Amino acid sequence: MNRFTLAVLLAGGFSCDLAESESESESESESEPSLMCEFQGEGIFVVDLDGGDIALLAGYRNPEARLNHIKFGFLEQGGGTFDFVFVPDLEGNLYQFSVTFDGESISATPAEMKLEGAEGSLLNGPTYCDRGQIGFGEITSTSVGLKTIDPKDLDSLSTSSIAQAEDAGFLTTIQSDDDQISADLNCRNVPDGLVYTGVDCADNATVNDCISQGSEMSAIHHKGSEEAPATRLTRPEEDPRIIASPGRAAGVSLGDADPDLLVASDGSRHLMFERVFTTSETFDDPVLAPEFQYTGFSTLMYTRLEDGAVNPELEVDLSGWLNPPAEHSLVLVPHMKAPIDEGDTIEFTAFGVLKSRNEDRYTGILTARFDRDLSQVEGRRIVVDPSDVEGVLSFGEFACHVWDTCGLSSDGNVYLYGLAAPKFLTAGERDYIVFSVTKEPIANSDGETLTFANGTTQAADEFRRNICGSH
């Protein structure tokens, strides 16, 4: 239901300027390749930013065999151990597991279902707060509300329903108003409540109506408790690109989403988010890549939040990274690296779909940085130096990793893989990015020939070489 989900899932092209892929890194445990193949490359993964090694943390096989975004959060518990929670969109239940990083060794506990959505509702989110809470959403027919639970209370549960957790006094409601969508949760080191994408659906009978038919605009909000009023943090309606947008793609709100709010050591609050807008191309250009036809375009935005002050919302411009620059882009789900200290740069990771007409320039996870000192910024644009942007892992690189490890087809299908929701994780001296992966079958395979849904065929070896090269 969220636009970043749509963008990630619809981005069907692979980047072809690939780094060499390894079939299995020495740091992977002996069971990891077989486990990854059991789940056919779907779940939560980590990539080492130094060596590029990829490891599976938690596998998840979507029984419906269609694209299924997995949203997750984690919190360090000390000694290299991190607790994780995640919710697969199509299922809507909350799982928990733990991961321990010990040098080059990574071990994880099996994922255990903890909370099930009630009849007629799905869970959404979730995220860990540094203050010791887990926030998540609950999708009903008339609203998407916000709740929190203490991690110790979640640990104590075997599989339980929302109603059972409520009856036990484990849940705190932050937002439950009808006609409101509260999604894309964030709380990191925010002192109270949750930061989220807020959409007012007052003129619609159901949430689905609001998403599919409404003319609403989404913005970033903060709510400290159910009794506290929501505070609006962004102003998309003042952006000339939003004002000039001729409409919106079906099922997608114009405006802001996926907030990442981080409080620096000096108390300053730093907010990154994505802003979605459209142009006439979205509706009128028949050869525009399908993800842009479906979602419009987006750019990353950055601002500092100060009490009593209205700071400018600045575009984070990555266009100089590729030469020539990409014509169209979606840059989504930013996550800033902590800590942010006075005088430091702002370092972030995000998911990018960067394309020129009829050409995939880069689709995958990237990292970038810019100076925290913004005194030289002009025209409300932070122009990121190309040397400060790096492609971490493209769709194609990940697909080749799975194919090298498991074969092109392990069950008669060849899958398209979508990477989503990258987040920094530092364990000891090693830096990683954690991300989720979903998949969808794009062809049947008899081992030698692929047959696509439209009836066309291609030799399996040729298809693989087009994506992965000759390695």
C-alpha positions in Angstrom: 0.0 0.0 0.0 3.0 2.3 0.3 4.5 4.0 -2.7 8.1 2.9 -1.8 6.7 -0.7 -1.9 5.3 -0.1 -5.4 8.5 1.5 -6.7 10.7 -1.3 -5.4 8.4 -4.1 -6.7 7.8 -2.6 -10.1 11.5 -1.9 -10.9 12.0 -4.8 -13.3 15.2 -4.0 -15.0 18.7 -5.2 -14.0 21.8 -3.1 -14.0 24.4 -4.6 -16.3 27.6 -2.9 -15.2 28.1 -5.5 -12.5 31.0 -6.2 -10.2 32.2 -9.8 -10.2 29.9 -12.0 -8.1 31.2 -14.7 -5.7 29.3 -17.9 -5.5 30.0 -18.2 -1.7 32.1 -16.0 0.5 34.5 -17.6 3.0 32.7 -15.7 5.8 29.4 -17.4 5.2 28.5 -20.3 7.4 28.3 -23.7 5.8 24.5 -23.8 6.2 23.8 -20.3 4.7 23.9 -21.2 1.0 21.5 -24.1 1.5 19.3 -22.0 3.7 19.3 -19.2 1.1 18.4 -21.7 -1.6 15.6 -23.2 0.6 14.0 -19.7 0.7 14.9 -19.0 -2.9 16.7 -15.8 -2.1 13.9 -14.2 -0.2 14.1 -12.7 3.3 16.4 -10.3 5.2 20.1 -10.1 4.1 23.2 -8.2 5.0 26.0 -7.0 2.8 29.5 -6.2 4.1 30.5 -2.7 3.0 34.2 -3.6 3.0 34.3 -7.0 1.2 30.9 -7.1 -0.4 30.0 -10.5 1.1 26.3 -11.2 1.3 24.7 -13.3 4.0 21.1 -14.4 4.8 19.9 -13.4 8.3 16.3 -14.6 8.1 14.6 -16.4 5.2 11.0 -16.0 4.3 9.1 -17.8 1.5 6.0 -16.0 0.3 3.4 -18.7 -0.2 1.6 -16.6 -2.8 4.7 -16.5 -5.0 4.3 -12.8 -5.7 6.1 -9.7 -4.7 5.9 -9.2 -0.9 7.8 -6.3 0.7 9.3 -7.2 4.1 9.6 -4.2 6.5 11.9 -4.6 9.5 13.7 -2.9 12.3 16.6 -3.8 14.7 18.3 -2.7 17.9 21.8 -3.5 19.2 21.8 -5.3 22.5 25.6 -5.4 23.1 28.2 -8.0 22.5 27.6 -7.9 18.7 24.0 -9.1 19.2 21.1 -7.4 17.5 17.4 -8.0 17.9 15.2 -7.9 14.8 11.5 -7.6 14.1 9.8 -7.8 10.7 6.4 -8.0 9.0 5.8 -9.3 5.5 3.2 -7.1 3.8 1.0 -9.8 2.3 0.9 -11.8 5.5 0.7 -9.0 8.1 2.1 -10.8 11.1 5.1 -9.8 13.2 8.2 -12.0 13.6 11.2 -11.7 15.9 14.8 -13.1 15.7 18.3 -12.2 16.9 21.7 -12.0 15.1 25.2 -12.1 16.5 28.2 -10.7 14.6 31.5 -12.2 15.8 34.3 -11.1 13.6 33.6 -12.6 10.2 31.1 -15.1 11.7 27.4 -14.3 11.6 24.8 -16.5 13.4 21.0 -16.0 13.7 18.2 -17.5 15.7 15.2 -18.9 13.8 12.5 -16.3 13.2 9.5 -16.8 15.5 6.0 -15.3 14.9 5.0 -13.2 17.8 2.0 -11.2 16.9 -0.9 -11.9 14.5 -3.2 -9.3 13.0 -6.8 -9.5 14.1 -9.5 -10.7 11.7 -9.9 -8.0 9.1 -6.6 -6.3 9.9 -2.9 -6.6 9.1 0.2 -5.5 11.0 2.6 -3.0 9.4 6.0 -1.6 10.1 7.8 -2.3 12.4 10.6 -0.4 14.0 12.8 -0.4 17.1 13.1 2.8 19.1 16.4 3.4 20.9 14.4 4.3 24.1 13.4 0.7 24.3 10.1 0.2 22.5 8.9 -1.4 19.3 6.5 0.6 17.1 4.3 -0.9 14.5 1.1 -0.2 12.6 -2.2 -1.9 12.3 -4.1 -1.7 9.0 -7.9 -1.8 9.3 -10.6 -1.0 6.8 -10.9 2.6 8.0 -7.5 3.5 9.3 -3.8 2.6 9.7 -3.1 3.2 13.4 0.1 3.2 15.5 1.0 1.1 18.5 4.1 0.4 20.6 5.1 -2.6 22.8 8.0 -3.1 25.2 10.5 -5.6 23.8 10.5 -7.6 27.0 6.7 -8.0 26.7 7.2 -9.1 23.1 9.9 -11.6 24.1 7.5 -13.1 26.7 4.9 -13.9 24.1 4.4 -17.1 22.1 2.3 -16.5 19.0 -0.4 -14.2 20.2 -3.1 -12.1 18.6 -3.3 -8.3 18.9 -6.4 -8.7 21.1 -4.5 -11.0 23.5 -1.6 -8.6 23.7 -4.0 -5.8 24.3 -5.8 -7.7 27.1 -2.5 -8.4 28.7 -1.8 -4.6 28.9 1.3 -4.9 26.6 0.2 -2.4 23.9 0.2 1.3 23.9 -1.9 3.1 21.2 -0.3 6.2 19.7 -2.9 6.8 16.9 -6.2 5.0 16.2 -8.3 7.7 14.6 -10.6 6.6 11.7 -9.9 8.1 8.3 -6.1 8.4 9.0 -3.3 6.5 7.4 -0.1 6.4 9.6 2.6 4.4 7.9 6.4 4.3 7.3 7.2 4.3 11.0 10.4 5.7 12.5 11.5 6.4 16.1 15.3 5.7 16.3 16.5 8.1 19.1 13.4 10.2 19.1 12.4 11.0 22.8 8.8 10.0 22.5 6.1 8.7 20.2 6.5 7.9 16.5 7.4 9.8 13.3 5.4 8.6 10.4 3.8 9.3 7.0 0.4 10.8 7.6 -2.5 10.9 5.1 -5.9 12.2 5.9 -8.7 10.0 4.4 -11.7 11.9 5.8 -13.4 12.1 2.4 -13.2 8.3 1.7 -15.3 5.4 3.1 -12.3 3.0 3.4 -8.5 3.1 3.4 -8.5 1.3 0.1 -10.8 4.0 -1.4 -8.4 6.7 0.0 -5.4 5.0 -1.7 -7.0 4.2 -5.0 -9.3 7.2 -5.5 -8.5 10.1 -3.1 -6.6 13.3 -4.0 -4.9 13.4 -0.6 -1.3 14.6 -0.1 1.0 12.8 2.4 3.3 14.6 4.8 5.6 13.6 7.7 4.2 13.9 11.2 5.2 13.2 14.8 2.8 12.1 17.5 3.9 11.6 21.1 0.8 9.8 22.4 -2.8 9.1 21.5 -3.8 12.2 23.5 -1.2 14.5 22.0 -2.0 16.3 18.8 0.0 15.3 15.7 2.7 17.7 14.7 3.4 18.2 11.0 7.1 18.2 10.1 7.1 18.7 6.3 5.4 21.1 3.8 5.1 19.3 0.4 2.3 21.6 -0.8 4.8 24.4 -1.0 7.2 22.6 -3.3 6.9 23.9 -6.9 7.2 20.4 -8.3 4.2 19.3 -6.3 2.2 22.4 -7.2 3.0 21.8 -10.9 2.2 18.1 -10.8 -0.6 17.4 -13.3 -2.1 14.7 -11.1 -1.0 11.5 -9.3 -0.4 8.0 -10.4 -3.2 5.6 -9.4 -2.8 4.4 -5.8 0.0 6.8 -5.0 -0.1 9.9 -2.9 1.8 13.0 -4.0 3.9 14.3 -1.2 6.3 12.9 1.4 7.0 9.4 2.8 9.6 7.2 4.6 11.0 9.6 7.2 14.3 9.1 9.0 14.7 11.4 12.0 17.9 11.3 13.9 18.8 13.5 16.9 22.5 14.5 16.9 24.7 14.7 20.0 24.2 18.5 20.1 20.4 18.1 20.2 19.9 19.1 16.6 17.3 17.0 14.7 18.0 15.8 11.2 15.2 14.6 8.9 15.5 12.9 5.6 12.5 11.7 3.6 11.4 11.1 0.0 9.2 13.5 -2.0 7.0 12.2 -4.8 5.8 14.3 -7.7 4.7 13.8 -11.3 5.1 15.4 -14.7 3.0 15.0 -17.9 5.4 12.1 -18.8 3.9 10.0 -16.0 0.6 9.9 -17.9 1.4 10.7 -21.5 4.8 9.0 -22.4 4.0 5.4 -23.6 7.7 4.4 -23.4 8.4 5.7 -19.9 9.6 2.9 -17.6 6.6 1.3 -15.9 7.7 2.1 -12.4 7.6 5.8 -13.2 4.2 5.5 -14.9 3.0 3.8 -11.7 4.5 6.0 -9.1 5.7 9.2 -10.6 9.2 10.4 -9.7 10.8 11.0 -6.3 13.8 12.7 -4.8 15.4 12.7 -1.4 14.9 15.7 0.9 16.7 16.9 4.0 15.9 19.5 6.6 16.8 20.3 10.2 14.0 20.7 12.7 14.3 23.5 15.2 11.7 24.7 17.6 10.2 28.0 16.5 12.1 28.0 13.2 11.1 27.0 9.7 14.2 25.6 8.0 14.2 25.1 4.2 13.6 21.7 2.8 16.5 20.9 0.6 16.7 18.4 -2.3 19.6 16.0 -2.1 20.8 16.0 -5.7 22.6 12.8 -6.8 22.3 13.5 -10.5 26.0 14.1 -11.0 26.9 10.5 -9.9 26.2 9.0 -13.3 27.7 10.3 -16.5 25.6 11.3 -18.4 23.0 11.8 -15.6 19.9 9.6 -15.4 16.8 11.3 -16.9 14.4 9.8 -14.4 14.8 8.6 -10.9 13.1 7.3 -7.8 15.3 7.6 -4.7 13.6 6.0 -1.7 13.7 5.0 2.0 16.7 6.9 3.3 18.5 5.8 6.4 21.2 8.1 8.0 24.3 6.7 9.7 24.6 7.4 13.4 26.0 9.1 15.2 25.8 12.6 13.7 28.2 14.9 15.5 28.8 18.6 15.0 31.2 19.1 12.1 30.6 15.7 10.6 29.1 14.8 7.3 25.6 13.4 6.9 26.0 9.8 5.5 23.0 7.9 4.3 21.9 4.9 2.4 18.9 4.6 0.1 17.3 2.6 -2.7 17.6 4.1 -6.1 15.9 3.5 -9.5 18.0 5.6 -12.0 17.2 5.3 -15.7 17.7 7.1 -18.9 15.2 6.5 -21.7 15.2 2.8 -22.6 18.3 2.2 -20.4 18.8 1.1 -16.8 21.6 3.2 -15.3 21.4 1.8 -11.8 18.7 0.0 -9.8 19.7 -1.0 -6.3 21.2 0.1 -3.0 23.5 3.1 -2.8 25.3 5.2 -0.1 26.2 8.9 -0.2 27.3 11.7 2.0 27.3 15.5 2.2 28.7 18.1 4.5 26.6 19.0 7.5 27.7 22.6 7.0 25.1 23.9 4.5 26.2 27.5 4.4 27.2 27.2 0.7 24.0 25.6 -0.4 22.2 27.5 -3.2 18.8 27.1 -4.8 17.6 24.7 -2.1 19.7 21.9 -3.5 22.5 19.9 -1.9 24.5 18.8 -4.9 26.3 15.7 -3.8 29.9 15.2 -5.1 29.9 12.2 -7.5 32.9 10.8 -5.5 30.7 10.7 -2.4 28.2 8.3 -4.0 28.7 4.6 -4.3 26.6 1.8 -5.7 26.5 -1.0 -3.0 24.4 -3.7 -4.5 22.3 -3.7 -7.6 19.3 -5.9 -8.4 21.4 -7.7 -11.0 24.3 -8.4 -8.6 22.0 -9.9 -6.1 20.3 -12.1 -8.6 23.6 -13.3 -9.9 24.7 -14.1 -6.3 21.6 -16.2 -5.9 22.0 -17.9 -9.2 25.7 -18.6 -8.6 24.8 -20.2 -5.2 21.6 -22.0 -6.0 21.4 -22.2 -9.8 19.3 -20.2 -12.2 16.2 -22.2 -11.3 15.7 -24.4 -8.3 11.9 -25.0 -8.6 11.2 -24.6 -12.3 10.9 -20.8 -12.0 13.3 -17.9 -12.6 12.7 -15.0 -10.3 13.0 -11.3 -10.4 14.5 -10.0 -7.1 13.6 -6.6 -5.5 15.9 -5.1 -2.9 14.3 -2.7 -0.3 14.7 -0.7 2.9 18.5 -0.6 3.3 19.8 0.3 6.8 23.3 0.8 8.2 24.4 -1.7 10.8 27.8 -1.5 12.6 29.1 -4.5 14.5 32.5 -4.0 16.1 34.9 -2.7 13.4 32.7 -3.9 10.4 30.1 -1.8 8.6 27.1 -3.5 7.0 23.9 -2.7 5.2 20.9 -4.8 6.1 18.1 -5.0 3.5 15.1 -7.0 2.6 14.5 -9.0 -0.6 11.3 -10.0 -2.3 10.9 -12.0 -5.4 8.4 -12.8 -8.3 8.6 -15.4 -11.0 9.3 -14.0 -14.4 9.8 -17.1 -16.4 9.5 -20.9 -16.4 12.6 -22.9 -17.0 13.2 -26.5 -18.2 17.0 -26.1 -17.6 17.9 -25.0 -21.1 15.1 -22.6 -22.2 13.2 -19.8 -20.4 9.5 -19.2 -21.3 8.2 -15.8 -20.3 4.5 -14.9 -19.5 4.0 -13.4 -22.9 5.1 -16.7 -24.6 8.5 -15.6 -25.7 11.5 -17.8 -25.1 15.2 -17.4 -24.5 18.1 -19.7 -23.9 18.8 -19.9 -20.2 22.6 -19.4 -20.7 22.0 -16.4 -22.9 19.6 -14.8 -20.3 22.1 -15.3 -17.5 25.0 -13.9 -19.5 23.0 -10.8 -20.3 22.6 -10.2 -16.6 25.8 -11.5 -15.1 28.4 -11.4 -17.8 30.6 -14.4 -18.4 31.7 -15.1 -14.8 
